[in-house]
Amino acid sequence: MTPDQLAKIGVPLASAWKRFGNPEKTAEFERLSPQVHWTNGIAMALEAMKTMDHERAKSYGNLVERVRNIEADLYSAFFQGIRTGRLKAYGYQVPRSVNDNPKEVPKDLWGCEVLWDKSEIEGNGLKMSGVRVVRVDPSLSLPMLEMHEKPVLKKLGRPSKVPLIEEAFNELAREGTVSDQPRLAPLISVVRAKVHALHPELKGDMKGLGEEAIRKTIRPLFEAHKLSHKL
């Protein structure tokens, strides 16, 4: 594949997790996510404290949880597409020379550091930049032409395991495990185990799954869950 071909048919990694997701879920995520920006959360919390409007606070907590669930589902579907070969990613090995052609991203690299906002992946002694994703025609095993994507808001960088941690937390919430825990700390090891259960290819891989990384990721989810279930 040449650079021109990749630019024509590929979707930048930064937006591919939404572009190749369920259209209805993507549309709902785009519609709801601006409403759960942290500034809205602070304003809602202050207003709820002032007016003692618990129903409003509960409604916001439910909204936050809904957005997190949709986001986790979109990321999960994206990684499933990569694992099954329905989606393929191509990029340029760093350092890059002028005449380089894009190469397929090795599947083992997805367990390493994914820099979503930069469309880069790095790990196992390899770094790839300019990563774009294509949908593969299952009958021909060939990339399919995609329409030019609509402009999307730039996504802030995030650790590569964050989508998997959020997916694991949301799955535990659906199972009722989160509601059974009055404190966040005991959930950290449970979430880590759930990540490995949902993604057995990561067995033994602890990068990005340390105590502090999981704590930072699930704290807002945990607080939103408790808010929506107790008020």
Backbone as CSV, one residue per row, in Angstrom:
resi,resn,N_x,N_y,N_z,CA_x,CA_y,CA_z,C_x,C_y,C_z
1,MET,0.834,-1.187,0.000,0.000,0.000,0.000,0.877,1.247,0.000
2,THR,0.542,2.204,-0.848,1.321,3.430,-0.938,0.768,4.472,0.037
3,PRO,1.547,5.524,0.328,1.039,6.580,1.198,-0.243,7.212,0.681
4,ASP,-0.344,7.413,-0.630,-1.547,8.013,-1.199,-2.768,7.120,-1.009
5,GLN,-2.559,5.814,-1.203,-3.665,4.876,-1.021,-4.152,4.877,0.423
6,LEU,-3.208,4.868,1.358,-3.581,4.857,2.773,-4.318,6.129,3.150
7,ALA,-3.846,7.260,2.656,-4.495,8.532,2.956,-5.915,8.570,2.403
8,LYS,-6.135,7.876,1.291,-7.438,7.892,0.643,-8.448,6.996,1.343
9,ILE,-8.025,5.812,1.748,-8.986,4.845,2.296,-8.913,4.689,3.808
10,GLY,-7.849,5.208,4.430,-7.676,4.993,5.857,-8.271,6.098,6.718
11,VAL,-8.710,5.725,7.909,-9.233,6.662,8.897,-8.191,6.828,10.000
12,PRO,-7.807,8.050,10.360,-6.812,8.229,11.420,-7.192,7.486,12.693
13,LEU,-6.209,6.887,13.323,-6.451,6.124,14.547,-7.189,6.963,15.588
14,ALA,-6.900,8.253,15.638,-7.504,9.122,16.638,-9.033,9.105,16.601
15,SER,-9.609,8.878,15.435,-11.069,8.887,15.319,-11.646,7.544,14.886
16,ALA,-10.782,6.560,14.631,-11.259,5.278,14.098,-12.158,4.534,15.066
17,TRP,-11.908,4.671,16.380,-12.719,3.933,17.357,-14.181,4.367,17.327
18,LYS,-14.426,5.602,16.868,-15.805,6.057,16.703,-16.299,5.818,15.280
19,ARG,-15.427,6.053,14.318,-15.824,5.965,12.908,-16.293,4.559,12.535
20,PHE,-15.644,3.536,13.078,-15.996,2.161,12.738,-16.948,1.540,13.750
21,GLY,-17.420,2.347,14.683,-18.342,1.828,15.689,-19.781,1.808,15.199
22,ASN,-20.664,1.301,16.055,-22.084,1.294,15.755,-22.553,2.730,15.530
23,PRO,-23.136,3.030,14.374,-23.513,4.423,14.056,-24.428,5.060,15.091
24,GLU,-25.388,4.285,15.607,-26.314,4.833,16.588,-25.593,5.172,17.892
25,LYS,-24.676,4.281,18.318,-23.937,4.542,19.549,-22.983,5.723,19.362
26,THR,-22.355,5.797,18.199,-21.453,6.917,17.935,-22.209,8.239,17.958
27,ALA,-23.380,8.266,17.329,-24.183,9.490,17.297,-24.620,9.883,18.708
28,GLU,-25.004,8.880,19.503,-25.431,9.166,20.875,-24.258,9.679,21.706
29,PHE,-23.079,9.085,21.499,-21.887,9.534,22.223,-21.565,10.976,21.877
30,GLU,-21.596,11.314,20.593,-21.294,12.679,20.161,-22.307,13.668,20.718
31,ARG,-23.542,13.216,20.865,-24.595,14.106,21.372,-24.496,14.311,22.883
32,LEU,-24.159,13.241,23.619,-24.184,13.309,25.079,-22.864,13.739,25.713
33,SER,-21.740,13.391,25.071,-20.448,13.620,25.720,-20.192,15.092,26.081
34,PRO,-20.609,16.084,25.258,-20.375,17.474,25.684,-21.113,17.823,26.976
35,GLN,-22.203,17.096,27.259,-22.996,17.399,28.449,-22.340,16.918,29.738
36,VAL,-21.338,16.021,29.628,-20.689,15.502,30.835,-19.273,16.051,30.980
37,HIS,-18.985,17.156,30.286,-17.693,17.809,30.471,-17.545,18.181,31.940
38,TRP,-16.309,18.155,32.449,-16.094,18.356,33.879,-16.638,19.694,34.372
39,THR,-16.652,20.717,33.501,-17.182,22.012,33.941,-18.680,21.918,34.232
40,ASN,-19.401,21.125,33.428,-20.819,20.917,33.688,-21.025,20.144,34.981
41,GLY,-20.111,19.183,35.233,-20.207,18.388,36.453,-20.048,19.242,37.692
42,ILE,-19.087,20.153,37.669,-18.875,21.041,38.812,-20.094,21.950,39.013
43,ALA,-20.583,22.507,37.916,-21.744,23.392,38.003,-22.954,22.645,38.556
44,MET,-23.144,21.396,38.096,-24.266,20.601,38.570,-24.130,20.306,40.056
45,ALA,-22.901,19.923,40.487,-22.683,19.581,41.887,-22.946,20.787,42.796
46,LEU,-22.472,21.969,42.387,-22.682,23.173,43.185,-24.170,23.522,43.264
47,GLU,-24.852,23.392,42.141,-26.277,23.693,42.117,-27.066,22.708,42.979
48,ALA,-26.667,21.410,42.912,-27.358,20.391,43.700,-27.153,20.635,45.193
49,MET,-25.931,21.049,45.591,-25.646,21.344,46.991,-26.452,22.555,47.461
50,LYS,-26.604,23.508,46.556,-27.302,24.736,46.907,-28.807,24.501,47.036
51,THR,-29.364,23.723,46.140,-30.813,23.527,46.090,-31.268,22.213,46.696
52,MET,-30.286,21.341,47.043,-30.596,19.996,47.552,-31.443,19.213,46.545
53,ASP,-31.189,19.472,45.266,-31.932,18.792,44.198,-31.251,17.457,43.895
54,HIS,-31.588,16.437,44.669,-30.954,15.137,44.520,-31.324,14.459,43.206
55,GLU,-32.531,14.717,42.741,-32.953,14.099,41.487,-32.112,14.594,40.322
56,ARG,-31.777,15.867,40.356,-30.940,16.421,39.292,-29.542,15.810,39.344
57,ALA,-29.008,15.674,40.560,-27.695,15.065,40.714,-27.714,13.614,40.245
58,LYS,-28.779,12.898,40.586,-28.910,11.501,40.165,-28.995,11.404,38.650
59,SER,-29.733,12.327,38.039,-29.872,12.329,36.580,-28.524,12.546,35.908
60,TYR,-27.722,13.460,36.468,-26.400,13.705,35.894,-25.510,12.479,36.057
61,GLY,-25.575,11.828,37.217,-24.791,10.612,37.428,-25.149,9.528,36.426
62,ASN,-26.443,9.397,36.146,-26.876,8.418,35.150,-26.351,8.765,33.762
63,LEU,-26.330,10.060,33.461,-25.835,10.512,32.164,-24.349,10.204,32.018
64,VAL,-23.569,10.484,33.070,-22.131,10.179,33.043,-21.907,8.691,32.823
65,GLU,-22.650,7.880,33.539,-22.490,6.428,33.400,-22.858,5.972,31.990
66,ARG,-23.907,6.557,31.417,-24.322,6.191,30.066,-23.227,6.518,29.059
67,VAL,-22.642,7.705,29.153,-21.584,8.102,28.226,-20.377,7.184,28.374
68,ARG,-19.995,6.855,29.615,-18.860,5.966,29.841,-19.122,4.579,29.263
69,ASN,-20.349,4.096,29.412,-20.688,2.780,28.874,-20.603,2.760,27.349
70,ILE,-21.120,3.821,26.721,-21.061,3.892,25.259,-19.610,3.941,24.794
71,GLU,-18.804,4.774,25.453,-17.399,4.898,25.079,-16.686,3.552,25.211
72,ALA,-16.927,2.849,26.323,-16.292,1.552,26.526,-16.735,0.556,25.462
73,ASP,-18.025,0.599,25.093,-18.536,-0.314,24.058,-17.882,-0.022,22.704
74,LEU,-17.698,1.251,22.384,-17.085,1.619,21.108,-15.625,1.173,21.052
75,TYR,-14.893,1.382,22.143,-13.509,0.928,22.181,-13.429,-0.597,22.091
76,SER,-14.318,-1.277,22.830,-14.317,-2.734,22.821,-14.583,-3.277,21.425
77,ALA,-15.550,-2.677,20.726,-15.877,-3.116,19.364,-14.706,-2.856,18.419
78,PHE,-14.013,-1.738,18.626,-12.858,-1.428,17.788,-11.764,-2.484,17.958
79,PHE,-11.424,-2.797,19.217,-10.389,-3.798,19.462,-10.815,-5.183,18.973
80,GLN,-12.111,-5.467,19.069,-12.606,-6.735,18.546,-12.402,-6.799,17.031
81,GLY,-12.645,-5.683,16.350,-12.420,-5.631,14.908,-10.962,-5.845,14.545
82,ILE,-10.058,-5.294,15.342,-8.620,-5.499,15.114,-8.250,-6.950,15.344
83,ARG,-8.761,-7.528,16.440,-8.419,-8.919,16.773,-8.898,-9.902,15.706
84,THR,-10.088,-9.653,15.167,-10.667,-10.591,14.204,-10.183,-10.347,12.777
85,GLY,-9.498,-9.208,12.557,-9.033,-8.907,11.211,-10.032,-8.153,10.372
86,ARG,-11.195,-7.824,10.964,-12.184,-7.031,10.224,-11.675,-5.621,9.987
87,LEU,-10.819,-5.169,10.908,-10.159,-3.884,10.760,-8.656,-4.111,10.743
88,LYS,-7.965,-3.363,9.914,-6.501,-3.436,9.868,-5.933,-2.023,9.966
89,ALA,-4.815,-1.925,10.661,-4.174,-0.620,10.834,-2.817,-0.612,10.147
90,TYR,-2.505,0.496,9.531,-1.229,0.660,8.834,-0.586,1.964,9.296
91,GLY,0.734,1.949,9.363,1.444,3.146,9.762,2.882,3.105,9.284
92,TYR,3.667,4.055,9.741,5.058,4.192,9.315,5.990,3.962,10.505
93,GLN,6.972,3.115,10.292,7.936,2.843,11.346,8.795,4.078,11.592
94,VAL,9.007,4.379,12.874,9.843,5.517,13.280,11.225,5.007,13.692
95,PRO,12.314,5.652,13.190,12.332,6.847,12.336,11.894,6.527,10.913
96,ARG,11.306,7.518,10.272,10.736,7.335,8.946,11.578,8.044,7.902
97,SER,11.682,7.426,6.737,12.386,8.061,5.628,11.375,8.500,4.572
98,VAL,11.815,9.334,3.659,10.913,9.936,2.670,10.219,8.890,1.803
99,ASN,10.916,7.825,1.468,10.391,6.837,0.524,9.677,5.660,1.193
100,ASP,9.448,5.725,2.495,8.796,4.614,3.200,7.356,4.433,2.760
101,ASN,6.929,3.194,2.669,5.524,2.860,2.475,4.953,2.381,3.810
102,PRO,3.661,2.581,4.026,3.068,2.143,5.290,3.076,0.628,5.425
103,LYS,3.213,0.163,6.669,3.207,-1.271,6.978,2.097,-1.560,7.975
104,GLU,1.585,-2.787,7.924,0.526,-3.168,8.852,1.064,-3.178,10.283
105,VAL,0.269,-2.663,11.193,0.655,-2.646,12.608,0.573,-4.070,13.156
106,PRO,1.653,-4.598,13.724,1.614,-5.951,14.308,0.576,-6.022,15.423
107,LYS,-0.127,-7.139,15.519,-1.202,-7.253,16.506,-0.689,-7.167,17.937
108,ASP,0.536,-7.635,18.182,1.041,-7.591,19.556,1.298,-6.163,20.022
109,LEU,1.379,-5.223,19.084,1.644,-3.835,19.444,0.429,-3.185,20.102
110,TRP,-0.764,-3.760,19.899,-1.975,-3.175,20.475,-2.016,-3.319,21.990
111,GLY,-1.188,-4.208,22.538,-1.120,-4.345,23.988,-0.144,-3.383,24.616
112,CYS,0.445,-2.515,23.810,1.445,-1.560,24.293,0.820,-0.166,24.410
113,GLU,1.616,0.864,24.263,1.137,2.230,24.452,0.526,2.776,23.166
114,VAL,-0.746,3.092,23.244,-1.460,3.661,22.107,-1.685,5.152,22.370
115,LEU,-1.069,5.987,21.552,-1.215,7.443,21.685,-2.318,7.885,20.732
116,TRP,-3.549,7.830,21.215,-4.700,8.032,20.350,-4.679,9.390,19.665
117,ASP,-4.379,10.450,20.423,-4.468,11.787,19.840,-3.420,12.021,18.764
118,LYS,-2.312,11.270,18.833,-1.244,11.416,17.841,-1.310,10.354,16.745
119,SER,-2.238,9.405,16.861,-2.331,8.279,15.918,-0.995,7.536,15.862
120,GLU,-0.447,7.234,17.028,0.830,6.533,17.145,0.688,5.343,18.100
121,ILE,1.517,4.330,17.875,1.575,3.161,18.757,3.041,2.854,19.007
122,GLU,3.355,2.534,20.252,4.756,2.307,20.595,4.878,1.174,21.598
123,GLY,5.866,0.297,21.389,6.126,-0.782,22.327,6.923,-1.894,21.686
124,ASN,7.487,-2.752,22.537,8.272,-3.898,22.061,9.383,-3.465,21.103
125,GLY,9.976,-2.300,21.387,11.082,-1.820,20.564,10.675,-1.236,19.228
126,LEU,9.386,-1.012,19.038,8.896,-0.501,17.748,7.949,0.669,17.989
127,LYS,8.076,1.700,17.166,7.148,2.828,17.207,6.633,3.075,15.804
128,MET,5.308,3.250,15.682,4.694,3.516,14.394,3.869,4.789,14.485
129,SER,4.015,5.644,13.470,3.296,6.916,13.446,2.401,6.982,12.219
130,GLY,1.562,8.019,12.184,0.662,8.185,11.045,-0.251,6.994,10.844
131,VAL,-0.678,6.373,11.952,-1.471,5.145,11.855,-2.885,5.454,11.378
132,ARG,-3.304,4.718,10.365,-4.668,4.820,9.852,-5.280,3.427,9.802
133,VAL,-6.590,3.389,9.938,-7.314,2.119,10.028,-8.225,1.965,8.821
134,VAL,-8.284,0.757,8.293,-9.152,0.465,7.149,-10.053,-0.710,7.496
135,ARG,-11.238,-0.715,6.900,-12.135,-1.865,7.038,-11.800,-2.847,5.929
136,VAL,-11.763,-4.121,6.265,-11.374,-5.162,5.307,-12.600,-5.868,4.772
137,ASP,-12.637,-6.054,3.450,-13.701,-6.831,2.815,-13.474,-8.302,3.168
138,PRO,-14.358,-8.921,3.976,-14.120,-10.301,4.422,-14.062,-11.321,3.294
139,SER,-14.704,-11.018,2.182,-14.713,-11.985,1.075,-13.425,-11.949,0.264
140,LEU,-12.716,-10.797,0.323,-11.512,-10.644,-0.489,-10.255,-10.404,0.340
141,SER,-10.447,-10.129,1.636,-9.339,-9.757,2.522,-8.595,-8.539,1.998
142,LEU,-9.361,-7.610,1.398,-8.772,-6.391,0.859,-9.392,-5.175,1.541
143,PRO,-8.614,-4.103,1.701,-9.158,-2.884,2.289,-10.304,-2.331,1.447
144,MET,-11.313,-1.802,2.144,-12.469,-1.234,1.465,-12.368,0.283,1.474
145,LEU,-12.862,0.908,0.414,-12.830,2.352,0.305,-13.789,2.967,1.310
146,GLU,-13.307,3.969,2.035,-14.136,4.683,2.995,-14.387,6.098,2.480
147,MET,-15.560,6.634,2.794,-15.831,8.033,2.469,-14.952,8.909,3.349
148,HIS,-14.654,10.117,2.878,-13.865,11.036,3.685,-14.609,11.307,4.984
149,GLU,-13.885,11.221,6.085,-14.543,11.387,7.373,-14.912,12.836,7.625
150,LYS,-15.935,12.993,8.460,-16.319,14.323,8.883,-15.304,14.811,9.911
151,PRO,-15.119,16.128,10.002,-14.196,16.656,11.007,-14.642,16.245,12.397
152,VAL,-13.702,15.869,13.250,-14.011,15.485,14.618,-13.161,16.310,15.562
153,LEU,-13.667,16.464,16.776,-12.892,17.160,17.781,-11.659,16.354,18.129
154,LYS,-10.547,17.033,18.331,-9.307,16.349,18.675,-9.450,15.668,20.015
155,LYS,-9.098,14.417,20.077,-9.207,13.641,21.306,-7.932,13.764,22.112
156,LEU,-8.098,14.044,23.399,-6.933,14.171,24.247,-6.247,12.830,24.404
157,GLY,-4.936,12.855,24.607,-4.174,11.631,24.783,-4.615,10.873,26.024
158,ARG,-4.475,9.606,25.989,-4.863,8.793,27.127,-4.024,7.531,27.127
159,PRO,-3.742,6.963,28.309,-2.953,5.735,28.367,-3.644,4.626,27.593
160,SER,-2.866,3.715,27.055,-3.410,2.698,26.162,-4.386,1.756,26.846
161,LYS,-4.239,1.557,28.145,-5.112,0.606,28.838,-6.399,1.250,29.354
162,VAL,-6.539,2.551,29.252,-7.721,3.222,29.800,-9.029,2.668,29.235
163,PRO,-9.159,2.499,27.905,-10.419,1.946,27.390,-10.707,0.557,27.947
164,LEU,-9.664,-0.241,28.158,-9.869,-1.593,28.664,-10.269,-1.560,30.136
165,ILE,-9.688,-0.627,30.891,-10.043,-0.481,32.303,-11.502,-0.036,32.423
166,GLU,-11.898,0.924,31.588,-13.279,1.401,31.622,-14.246,0.298,31.211
167,GLU,-13.852,-0.473,30.215,-14.688,-1.597,29.773,-14.882,-2.587,30.915
168,ALA,-13.792,-2.903,31.627,-13.861,-3.852,32.736,-14.742,-3.316,33.859
169,PHE,-14.568,-2.022,34.192,-15.388,-1.428,35.256,-16.870,-1.491,34.894
170,ASN,-17.196,-1.108,33.674,-18.598,-1.105,33.262,-19.195,-2.508,33.256
171,GLU,-18.395,-3.492,32.912,-18.870,-4.871,32.949,-19.138,-5.302,34.390
172,LEU,-18.240,-4.926,35.296,-18.441,-5.232,36.719,-19.669,-4.514,37.262
173,ALA,-19.900,-3.283,36.775,-21.086,-2.544,37.218,-22.358,-3.251,36.773
174,ARG,-22.338,-3.766,35.562,-23.515,-4.484,35.059,-23.769,-5.756,35.870
175,GLU,-22.680,-6.376,36.344,-22.801,-7.612,37.126,-23.208,-7.349,38.574
176,GLY,-23.162,-6.089,39.001,-23.516,-5.756,40.374,-22.354,-5.720,41.332
177,THR,-21.147,-6.018,40.849,-19.975,-6.053,41.720,-19.645,-4.681,42.282
178,VAL,-19.805,-3.641,41.473,-19.475,-2.283,41.926,-20.404,-1.839,43.045
179,SER,-21.680,-2.148,42.920,-22.652,-1.752,43.940,-22.377,-2.415,45.281
180,ASP,-21.714,-3.566,45.268,-21.417,-4.296,46.501,-20.217,-3.722,47.245
181,GLN,-19.483,-2.802,46.606,-18.262,-2.270,47.203,-18.494,-0.840,47.706
182,PRO,-18.385,-0.618,49.028,-18.572,0.740,49.552,-17.371,1.648,49.298
183,ARG,-16.200,1.056,49.063,-14.988,1.855,48.833,-14.351,1.487,47.498
184,LEU,-13.577,2.417,46.971,-12.947,2.214,45.664,-11.765,1.254,45.722
185,ALA,-10.961,1.351,46.768,-9.695,0.604,46.838,-9.825,-0.894,46.552
186,PRO,-10.802,-1.597,47.159,-10.894,-3.041,46.891,-11.210,-3.389,45.438
187,LEU,-11.724,-2.401,44.681,-12.101,-2.664,43.291,-10.911,-2.710,42.346
188,ILE,-9.786,-2.134,42.771,-8.649,-1.993,41.857,-8.175,-3.349,41.348
189,SER,-7.944,-4.283,42.259,-7.474,-5.616,41.842,-8.559,-6.370,41.078
190,VAL,-9.829,-6.105,41.430,-10.945,-6.775,40.742,-11.023,-6.292,39.298
191,VAL,-10.850,-4.985,39.097,-10.873,-4.424,37.748,-9.712,-4.972,36.928
192,ARG,-8.519,-5.046,37.533,-7.358,-5.576,36.820,-7.603,-7.018,36.377
193,ALA,-8.170,-7.813,37.272,-8.460,-9.209,36.925,-9.494,-9.296,35.809
194,LYS,-10.456,-8.356,35.830,-11.501,-8.369,34.804,-10.917,-8.001,33.442
195,VAL,-9.966,-7.047,33.428,-9.300,-6.695,32.169,-8.647,-7.924,31.557
196,HIS,-7.931,-8.684,32.379,-7.247,-9.887,31.886,-8.243,-10.972,31.486
197,ALA,-9.394,-11.019,32.177,-10.411,-12.009,31.817,-11.057,-11.683,30.476
198,LEU,-11.286,-10.378,30.237,-11.903,-9.952,28.978,-10.922,-9.965,27.817
199,HIS,-9.624,-9.837,28.155,-8.586,-9.775,27.118,-7.454,-10.747,27.480
200,PRO,-7.700,-12.037,27.294,-6.703,-13.052,27.681,-5.361,-12.893,26.975
201,GLU,-5.348,-12.162,25.845,-4.070,-11.968,25.152,-3.129,-11.070,25.958
202,LEU,-3.680,-10.394,26.974,-2.869,-9.517,27.818,-2.418,-10.211,29.106
203,LYS,-2.635,-11.509,29.209,-2.281,-12.236,30.427,-0.823,-11.979,30.809
204,GLY,-0.629,-11.534,32.048,0.717,-11.251,32.536,1.206,-9.860,32.210
205,ASP,0.486,-9.128,31.359,0.900,-7.776,30.983,0.347,-6.793,32.021
206,MET,1.242,-6.160,32.779,0.821,-5.243,33.826,1.031,-3.780,33.444
207,LYS,1.605,-3.526,32.264,1.861,-2.146,31.859,0.544,-1.387,31.700
208,GLY,0.448,-0.265,32.399,-0.766,0.533,32.331,-1.869,0.034,33.239
209,LEU,-1.580,-1.032,34.023,-2.586,-1.600,34.920,-2.137,-1.533,36.379
210,GLY,-1.259,-0.586,36.668,-0.819,-0.385,38.039,-1.937,0.191,38.897
211,GLU,-1.718,0.167,40.205,-2.756,0.611,41.137,-3.180,2.051,40.881
212,GLU,-2.206,2.944,40.696,-2.534,4.351,40.514,-3.233,4.605,39.181
213,ALA,-2.806,3.893,38.118,-3.439,4.064,36.801,-4.903,3.643,36.839
214,ILE,-5.178,2.517,37.493,-6.560,2.043,37.592,-7.370,2.971,38.492
215,ARG,-6.784,3.407,39.593,-7.487,4.295,40.522,-7.930,5.585,39.814
216,LYS,-7.009,6.202,39.065,-7.317,7.452,38.369,-8.408,7.248,37.327
217,THR,-8.397,6.082,36.678,-9.366,5.830,35.613,-10.755,5.562,36.156
218,ILE,-10.845,4.766,37.221,-12.174,4.350,37.684,-12.779,5.287,38.727
219,ARG,-11.981,6.208,39.288,-12.539,7.077,40.339,-13.774,7.830,39.864
220,PRO,-13.722,8.544,38.699,-14.939,9.254,38.275,-16.085,8.304,37.949
221,LEU,-15.763,7.114,37.439,-16.805,6.132,37.144,-17.445,5.637,38.433
222,PHE,-16.607,5.373,39.435,-17.078,4.875,40.721,-17.967,5.916,41.409
223,GLU,-17.513,7.173,41.393,-18.282,8.231,42.049,-19.611,8.461,41.336
224,ALA,-19.590,8.426,40.000,-20.834,8.595,39.242,-21.787,7.443,39.511
225,HIS,-21.235,6.245,39.608,-22.065,5.058,39.868,-22.728,5.165,41.238
226,LYS,-21.948,5.531,42.244,-22.483,5.651,43.585,-23.533,6.756,43.665
227,LEU,-23.245,7.870,42.980,-24.171,8.988,42.971,-25.512,8.591,42.378
228,SER,-25.442,7.859,41.263,-26.678,7.497,40.566,-27.470,6.410,41.284
229,HIS,-26.801,5.633,42.157,-27.481,4.532,42.819,-27.884,4.812,44.270
230,LYS,-27.365,5.919,44.823,-27.661,6.185,46.236,-28.600,7.374,46.437
231,LEU,-28.543,8.324,45.503,-29.395,9.504,45.692,-30.845,9.187,45.388
